[in-house]
Amino acid sequence: MQDRVRLMSKENKYQMMAKGCVKWQKKGGGVGLIVKNILNWKLEEICVGNELESEDISVMRCEKVQANKCIILVVCYMTTTGPLVQEENVKMYITLERAVQEFSRFPVIVIGDINGHVGILGEKVNENGCKLIDFCEGNEFENLNVTIGNGLHTWESKEWKAAIDYMLVNHEARQHVREMYVDENEFDIDTDH
């Protein structure tokens, strides 16, 4: 397994699980999840595929303490630069599909920096966007950014705004989702997403 980071915030309000990059490294891959402790979720990482395939995918079983409820949460990062981008992303989607098929009887939520343009803001659909659309159609997942998302852009620079971070759900998970909110400006955590 890759190095894991498990951090607790001051006063134990939040916990964070992360993997895939060197601690405190600003650039590069890796995925993480921050969970509010008051929600009483027990998190357990599940290994899917070998580490070469799943370095930027973390599959977690989230169990509600004393409620006998379980959700499978997949956090992923799809790359955009480098000589082997598409080859790497194909491997990532293979691992992603393996994970969602293995746990299809559970509510499954996929969230992440997909770096795909699917036309939400009127932009041209890119290669990562095509892969995302194919994944959703092939696995019967709903892209909540497209269907019920309140807010559109998930990334911005001085010149651009884009929707490249997504929340996808299978049918079992969709039954539990009332709304989805994209925080376009309010939550400041020193990121461009």
Backbone hydrogen bonds, N-H to C=O, Kabsch-Sander energy under -0.5 kcal/mol:
donor,donor_aa,acceptor,acceptor_aa,energy
5,V,18,A,-2.5
7,L,16,M,-2.1
9,S,14,Y,-2.5
12,N,9,S,-2.1
13,K,10,K,-1.2
15,Q,35,V,-2.4
16,M,7,L,-2.5
17,M,33,L,-2.3
18,A,5,V,-2.1
19,K,31,V,-2.3
20,G,3,D,-0.7
25,Q,22,V,-2.3
31,V,19,K,-2.4
33,L,17,M,-2.4
35,V,15,Q,-3.0
37,N,13,K,-2.7
38,I,13,K,-0.5
39,L,36,K,-1.7
40,N,37,N,-2.2
42,K,63,E,-3.1
43,L,41,W,-0.5
44,E,61,R,-1.7
46,I,59,V,-3.5
53,E,50,N,-0.8
54,S,50,N,-1.8
55,E,51,E,-0.8
57,I,54,S,-1.6
58,S,75,V,-2.7
59,V,46,I,-0.6
60,M,58,S,-0.5
60,M,73,L,-3.0
61,R,44,E,-3.1
62,C,60,M,-0.6
62,C,71,I,-3.2
63,E,42,K,-2.5
63,E,61,R,-0.6
64,K,69,K,-2.2
65,V,40,N,-2.7
65,V,63,E,-0.6
67,A,64,K,-1.9
68,N,64,K,-0.7
69,K,64,K,-0.6
71,I,62,C,-2.4
72,I,107,P,-2.9
73,L,60,M,-2.8
73,L,71,I,-0.6
74,V,72,I,-0.5
74,V,109,I,-3.1
75,V,58,S,-2.6
75,V,73,L,-0.5
76,C,111,I,-2.1
77,Y,56,D,-1.9
78,M,113,D,-2.7
85,V,82,G,-1.1
88,E,84,L,-2.9
89,N,85,V,-2.6
90,V,86,Q,-2.3
91,K,87,E,-1.8
92,M,88,E,-2.1
93,Y,89,N,-2.6
94,I,90,V,-2.0
95,T,91,K,-2.2
96,L,92,M,-2.9
97,E,93,Y,-3.0
98,R,94,I,-2.3
99,A,95,T,-2.2
100,V,96,L,-2.5
101,Q,97,E,-2.3
102,E,98,R,-2.2
103,F,99,A,-1.6
104,S,101,Q,-1.2
106,F,103,F,-2.0
109,I,72,I,-2.6
110,V,168,L,-2.9
111,I,74,V,-3.0
111,I,109,I,-0.5
112,G,166,Y,-1.8
113,D,76,C,-1.5
114,I,112,G,-1.2
114,I,164,I,-1.3
115,N,164,I,-1.6
116,G,164,I,-0.6
118,V,116,G,-0.6
122,G,119,G,-1.6
126,N,117,H,-1.3
130,C,126,N,-2.3
131,K,127,E,-2.1
132,L,128,N,-2.1
133,I,129,G,-2.5
134,D,130,C,-2.7
135,F,131,K,-2.5
136,C,132,L,-2.5
137,E,133,I,-2.5
138,G,134,D,-2.9
139,N,135,F,-1.7
140,E,136,C,-0.7
140,E,137,E,-0.6
141,F,136,C,-2.4
142,E,169,V,-3.1
144,L,142,E,-1.0
144,L,167,M,-2.3
145,N,167,M,-0.6
146,V,143,N,-1.1
147,T,143,N,-1.8
148,I,144,L,-1.7
149,G,144,L,-2.2
150,N,180,M,-2.7
151,G,149,G,-0.8
154,T,162,A,-2.3
155,W,162,A,-1.9
156,E,192,D,-1.8
157,S,160,W,-2.6
162,A,155,W,-2.5
164,I,162,A,-0.6
166,Y,112,G,-2.3
168,L,110,V,-3.3
169,V,142,E,-2.1
170,N,108,V,-1.8
174,R,170,N,-2.4
175,Q,171,H,-1.2
176,H,173,A,-2.0
177,V,174,R,-1.3
178,R,176,H,-0.6
180,M,148,I,-0.6
182,V,150,N,-3.0
182,V,180,M,-0.5
183,D,181,Y,-0.7
184,E,182,V,-1.1
188,D,186,E,-0.8
189,I,187,F,-0.8
